Amino acid sequence: MGIFFGILCLICFCLLSAKAVTAKLRLKKIDRALTIVHKPVSVFLIIMCFIHIIYVVPILINRNELVILSGIASVVFMILLICFCHIIKGRKKKLLWHRILTILMAISITGHFMAYIIDFNNYQKNIANIGFDDINFVTVQDGIYKGKYDAGYIYAKVEIKVKDGIIISINLLEHRNERGANAESIINDIILKQKIDVDTVSGATNSSNVIKKAIENAIKSGN
């Protein structure tokens, strides 16, 4: 849902920014229509922006630093734009700061969107490149081992106990995800079948593969 409200914010900002273009091109009818909806769209943008923030705050730890910083910059410039429009009295000065902050906001929003696209593409590549080796558990010495795997948006850290070539237990120490909590049940299947590459949990394929990869890395550390 976070990306949905983010897109609504982008659409609102484009509508508000379009007024500068219509005024420059002297498209009077369109400019007049945009003037009428300017305040309602501005209010809607603010509401959508804060709903977007509410949705993304819990998953910020999974995001690239550039995505976070550019998002913060966008919000800061939006707040300054709102404040300056109410504080500054002179029309020319108000218009100047409105243009400056709008440009800065446009740059930060563009940077935020591009950083997100790059970050998401990297995540998809990491997921696509996950593969599993055929490991013989008999070669693993008895003990407790830890392993982890970070795909970007999804991260898993596990602790496994091996005895007599058998996985006795798997403890999921950490699982950062967005909608893949159901994947955690895959641990029981791995212990039951005594193999890593079991079927993924429906609706949580990526999280399933990340957890399996973390388990594989833990087992490999015991070889």
C-alpha positions as CSV (number, residue, x, y, z in Angstrom):
1,M,0.0,0.0,0.0
2,G,2.9,2.3,0.6
3,I,3.8,2.5,-3.1
4,F,0.2,3.1,-4.0
5,F,0.0,6.2,-1.8
6,G,3.4,7.3,-3.0
7,I,2.1,7.2,-6.6
8,L,-0.9,9.3,-5.6
9,C,1.5,11.8,-4.1
10,L,3.5,11.9,-7.3
11,I,0.3,12.5,-9.4
12,C,-0.8,15.3,-7.0
13,F,2.6,17.0,-7.3
14,C,2.5,16.8,-11.1
15,L,-0.9,18.4,-11.2
16,L,0.2,21.2,-8.9
17,S,3.4,21.7,-11.0
18,A,1.4,21.7,-14.2
19,K,0.0,25.1,-13.4
20,A,3.4,26.7,-14.0
21,V,3.5,25.2,-17.5
22,T,-0.1,26.3,-18.4
23,A,0.6,29.8,-17.1
24,K,3.7,30.0,-19.2
25,L,2.0,28.7,-22.3
26,R,-1.0,30.9,-21.6
27,L,-3.4,28.0,-21.7
28,K,-6.1,30.1,-19.9
29,K,-8.9,27.5,-19.6
30,I,-6.6,24.8,-18.2
31,D,-4.8,27.3,-16.0
32,R,-8.1,28.5,-14.6
33,A,-9.2,24.9,-13.9
34,L,-5.8,24.1,-12.2
35,T,-6.2,27.3,-10.1
36,I,-9.6,26.1,-8.8
37,V,-8.3,22.7,-7.8
38,H,-4.9,23.9,-6.5
39,K,-5.9,24.1,-2.8
40,P,-7.9,20.9,-2.7
41,V,-5.1,19.0,-4.5
42,S,-2.6,20.5,-2.1
43,V,-4.5,19.3,0.9
44,F,-5.0,15.9,-0.7
45,L,-1.2,15.7,-1.4
46,I,-0.4,16.4,2.3
47,I,-2.9,13.8,3.5
48,M,-1.6,11.2,1.0
49,C,2.0,12.0,1.9
50,F,1.5,11.3,5.6
51,I,-0.5,8.1,4.9
52,H,2.5,7.1,2.7
53,I,4.8,7.8,5.6
54,I,2.7,5.7,8.0
55,Y,2.9,2.7,5.7
56,V,6.6,3.0,4.9
57,V,8.1,3.7,8.3
58,P,7.8,0.1,9.5
59,I,9.8,-1.1,6.5
60,L,12.4,1.6,6.2
61,I,15.1,-0.7,7.6
62,N,14.7,-2.7,4.3
63,R,15.3,0.4,2.1
64,N,18.4,1.9,0.6
65,E,19.8,5.0,2.3
66,L,19.2,7.1,-0.8
67,V,15.5,6.2,-0.9
68,I,15.2,7.2,2.8
69,L,17.1,10.5,2.5
70,S,15.4,11.6,-0.7
71,G,12.0,10.8,0.9
72,I,12.9,12.9,4.0
73,A,14.1,15.7,1.8
74,S,10.8,15.7,-0.1
75,V,8.8,16.0,3.1
76,V,11.0,18.7,4.5
77,F,10.7,20.8,1.3
78,M,6.9,20.3,1.3
79,I,6.6,21.5,4.9
80,L,8.8,24.5,4.2
81,L,6.7,25.3,1.2
82,I,3.5,25.2,3.2
83,C,5.0,27.3,6.0
84,F,6.6,29.9,3.8
85,C,3.4,30.4,1.8
86,H,1.7,31.4,5.1
87,I,4.6,33.3,6.8
88,I,5.9,35.4,3.9
89,K,3.8,38.6,3.2
90,G,5.3,40.1,0.1
91,R,3.8,38.6,-3.1
92,K,7.1,38.7,-5.1
93,K,9.1,37.2,-2.2
94,K,6.5,34.6,-1.6
95,L,6.4,33.7,-5.3
96,L,10.2,33.4,-5.4
97,W,10.4,31.1,-2.4
98,H,7.5,29.1,-3.8
99,R,9.4,28.5,-7.1
100,I,12.7,27.7,-5.3
101,L,11.1,25.2,-2.9
102,T,8.9,23.7,-5.7
103,I,12.1,23.0,-7.7
104,L,13.9,21.5,-4.8
105,M,10.9,19.4,-4.0
106,A,10.7,18.2,-7.7
107,I,14.4,17.3,-7.5
108,S,14.0,15.3,-4.3
109,I,10.8,13.6,-5.5
110,T,12.5,12.6,-8.7
111,G,15.5,11.3,-6.8
112,H,13.3,9.4,-4.4
113,F,11.4,7.7,-7.3
114,M,14.6,6.9,-9.2
115,A,16.4,5.6,-6.0
116,Y,13.4,3.4,-5.3
117,I,13.3,1.9,-8.9
118,I,17.1,1.1,-8.7
119,D,16.7,-0.4,-5.2
120,F,13.8,-2.5,-6.2
121,N,15.5,-3.7,-9.4
122,N,18.6,-4.7,-7.3
123,Y,16.3,-6.6,-4.9
124,Q,14.7,-8.5,-7.9
125,K,18.1,-9.4,-9.2
126,N,19.1,-10.8,-5.8
127,I,16.0,-12.9,-5.6
128,A,16.4,-14.2,-9.1
129,N,20.0,-15.2,-8.4
130,I,19.1,-17.4,-5.4
131,G,20.1,-21.0,-6.0
132,F,20.5,-24.0,-3.7
133,D,23.3,-26.6,-3.5
134,D,22.7,-30.2,-2.9
135,I,24.2,-30.5,0.6
136,N,24.9,-33.9,2.3
137,F,24.0,-33.3,5.9
138,V,26.1,-36.3,7.0
139,T,29.2,-34.2,6.4
140,V,28.1,-31.5,8.8
141,Q,29.6,-31.9,12.2
142,D,27.3,-31.8,15.3
143,G,26.8,-28.3,16.6
144,I,24.8,-25.1,16.5
145,Y,25.3,-22.8,13.5
146,K,24.1,-19.4,12.4
147,G,23.5,-18.2,8.9
148,K,21.9,-15.2,7.2
149,Y,20.9,-13.9,3.8
150,D,20.1,-10.4,2.8
151,A,18.2,-9.8,-0.5
152,G,17.5,-6.2,0.2
153,Y,13.8,-6.0,0.9
154,I,13.9,-9.3,2.7
155,Y,16.4,-10.5,5.3
156,A,16.6,-13.7,7.3
157,K,18.9,-14.9,10.1
158,V,18.7,-18.4,11.5
159,E,20.3,-20.7,14.0
160,I,20.2,-24.4,13.4
161,K,21.2,-27.4,15.5
162,V,22.7,-30.4,13.7
163,K,23.2,-33.8,15.4
164,D,24.3,-37.1,13.7
165,G,23.8,-35.6,10.3
166,I,20.2,-34.5,11.0
167,I,18.8,-31.0,11.4
168,I,17.3,-31.2,14.9
169,S,15.9,-27.6,15.1
170,I,15.9,-24.3,13.2
171,N,15.4,-21.1,15.1
172,L,14.5,-18.0,13.0
173,L,16.3,-15.2,14.8
174,E,15.3,-12.5,12.4
175,H,13.0,-12.1,9.4
176,R,12.5,-8.7,7.9
177,N,9.8,-8.8,5.3
178,E,6.7,-6.9,4.1
179,R,4.1,-9.5,3.3
180,G,6.0,-12.7,3.7
181,A,5.5,-13.7,7.3
182,N,3.7,-16.9,6.2
183,A,7.0,-18.1,4.8
184,E,8.2,-18.9,8.3
185,S,6.2,-22.1,8.3
186,I,8.7,-23.5,5.7
187,I,11.1,-24.3,8.6
188,N,8.9,-27.2,9.7
189,D,8.9,-28.6,6.2
190,I,12.7,-28.4,6.0
191,I,13.1,-30.3,9.3
192,L,10.5,-32.9,8.3
193,K,12.0,-33.6,4.9
194,Q,15.6,-33.0,5.9
195,K,16.4,-31.0,2.8
196,I,16.6,-27.3,2.0
197,D,15.0,-26.9,-1.3
198,V,11.4,-27.7,-0.3
199,D,8.4,-26.1,-1.9
200,T,7.9,-22.5,-1.2
201,V,5.0,-21.2,0.8
202,S,2.2,-19.9,-1.5
203,G,2.0,-16.1,-1.5
204,A,5.4,-15.8,0.2
205,T,7.8,-17.2,-2.4
206,N,10.6,-14.6,-2.0
207,S,10.6,-14.8,1.8
208,S,10.6,-18.6,1.5
209,N,13.7,-18.6,-0.7
210,V,15.5,-16.1,1.5
211,I,14.9,-18.2,4.6
212,K,16.0,-21.3,2.8
213,K,19.2,-19.5,1.7
214,A,19.9,-18.4,5.2
215,I,19.6,-22.0,6.4
216,E,21.9,-23.2,3.6
217,N,24.5,-20.6,4.6
218,A,24.2,-21.8,8.2
219,I,24.7,-25.5,7.2
220,K,27.7,-24.6,4.9
221,S,29.4,-22.9,7.9
222,G,29.4,-26.2,9.6
223,N,31.1,-28.1,6.8
